[in-house]
Amino acid sequence: MKQSSRSSSVALTKLTLFFLVSITVSTLSQAKASSLVSEIKSQNQGQDSEPYVGVNVGTDVSNLLSPSDLVSFLQVQKITHVRLYDADPDILKALSKTKIRVMISVPNNQILAIGSSNTTAAAWIDRNVVAYYPETLITGIAVGDEVLTTIPSSAPLLLPAIESLYSGLVAANLHTQIKISTPHAASVILDPFPPSQAFFNQSLAQFVVPLLQFLSKTGSPLMMNLYPYYVFMQNKGVVPLDNALFKPLTPSKEMVDPNTLLHYTNVFDAMIDAAYFSMKNLNVTDVVVLVSETGWPSKGDSKEPYATIDNANTYNSNLIKHVLDRSGTPLHPETTSSAYIYELFNEDLRSPPVSEAHWGLFYANSTPVYLLHVSGSGTFLANDTTNQTYCIVMDGVDSKTLQAALDWACGPGRANCTEIQPGEDCYYPNNVKNHASYAFDSYYQKSGKAAGSCDFKGVATITTTDPSHGSCLFPGSKKVSSNKTRQVVNSTHERSAADRLRVIALRSNPISGFSKELVVFFVVALSSLLFFDIITSC
């Protein structure tokens, strides 16, 4: 009985220790899990609340990338927010589990049906939102596009359509995660400068007032399509080009609102504040402006001489910096409007004028139209001057034009053309296209990949594909000067990869997140069990 009692006591002690360990582990695991969930929620809320730059994705493009290739391209370019002009099911499916936030749209031709039927609206939400969320991070719905100014006949049904779709979101319990609004043209606001005198077009008041009340009630943004390019074109001689392009201005050139004495260094901020003042005139002060479209064309006809690559590059580069710097506006320095650049690709199927097809950051083949100067503005867009890019001849250019460009590059342009001389590594294939590509790339790299340095009167284009061949290394490829340097670089990469694997292993190992105290507890507990085993055996 005595031996049995001691065995029972030992067994009970072991069992007690086991339960203590189990309870402790369970409690700490639950606490850690709860902390992790809170951290993820906090990160998601933080990302949504921080100002961001997104990109509009138009599809009037011949040979548009497949949905899967498009999404891969977005990921490579570090684009985190996109706006679609519809709710393409293939693209939404491809965006699943990518963490890319997407604003989907109701095309203008669907507003009539949705605004006339709650059932149709509910079905639209089920088909285009519920079917994909949350795997696809749909964060907003844009109902129509510039409806009040382009198709006024649909204006009476715009708010009913928005409200019916919102009811569908409420039914799906998604109304707090997904905001719904409608993009407006800047022309809905009259007398926009000075901003303090701006007001909504009185003829649209019957639609604007209840819409703003809805936005205020639901915490949704006022979506505005704002184009300083058009403001400048319509007011040449009054609005300085530098002011439209976010370029630094001397105080004497800044625009001053005589009523508020606020100084405006760029047209973009003035347009946003005009929207805020217009809302304030209607007693709405708690709705944030979201810029659903903005941009600058890189090419135009003779009537649009300011639609150039340099100006487009300057505008969009400075826009990105302006938003990501979180500088706000003169009226609301505490609030920075997020903005969607118009647009990702040049839409070559667009109707004239020429500029309509040249708003894109990239060509349809995914090569950049120009290299944005956004270094130091975070990880947004890999299309940066730090990229591995090359300048080569465009297809379909005649030899005579190419020869003239080649002569300039190797002459006044002072490109290094040694390697395309007879007997050198890049002499073959011995044709003007190959030689010109090498010379263009030499000039482009020598110029620091500056905007406009890969043009040569329209016969050159930028590519991310290394044009080197055989023993011919193009200037842009000569990043590694020796095997020794290559080995150092590779070892650095390997070490970084090893570090990443180590971090991943630690994160995936459940015990790694526990405190040191828990590890000590385990050791003590196991030692106690071992001690009782020894006592028992004696």
Secondary structure, 3 states (H helix, E strand, C coil): CHHHHHHHHHHHHHHHHHHHHHHHHHHHHHHHHHHHHHHHHHHHHHHHHCCCEEEEECCCCCCCCCHHHHHHHHHHCCCCEEEECCCCHHHHHHCCCCCCEEEEEECHHHHHHHHHCHHHHHHHHHHHHHCCCCCCEEEEEEECCCHHHHCHHHHHHHHHHHHHHHHHHHHCCCCCCCEEECEEEHHHEECCCCHHHCEECHHHHHHHHHHHHHHHHHCCCEEEECCHHHHHHHCCCCCCHHHHCCCCCCHHHCEECCCCCCEECCHHHHHHHHHHHHHHCCCCCCCCEEEEEECCCCCCCCCCCCCCHHHHHHHHHHHHHHHHCCCCCCCCCCCCCCEEECCCECCCCCCCCHHHHCCCCECCCCCECCCECCCCCCCCCCCECCCCCEEEECCCCCHHHHHHHHHHHHCCCCCCCHHHCCCCCCCCCCCHHHHHHHHHHHHHHHCCCCCCCCCCCCCEEEECCCCCECCECCHHHCCCCCHHHHHHHHHHHHHHHHHHHHHHHHHHCHHHHCCHHHHHHHHHHHHHHHHHHHHHHC
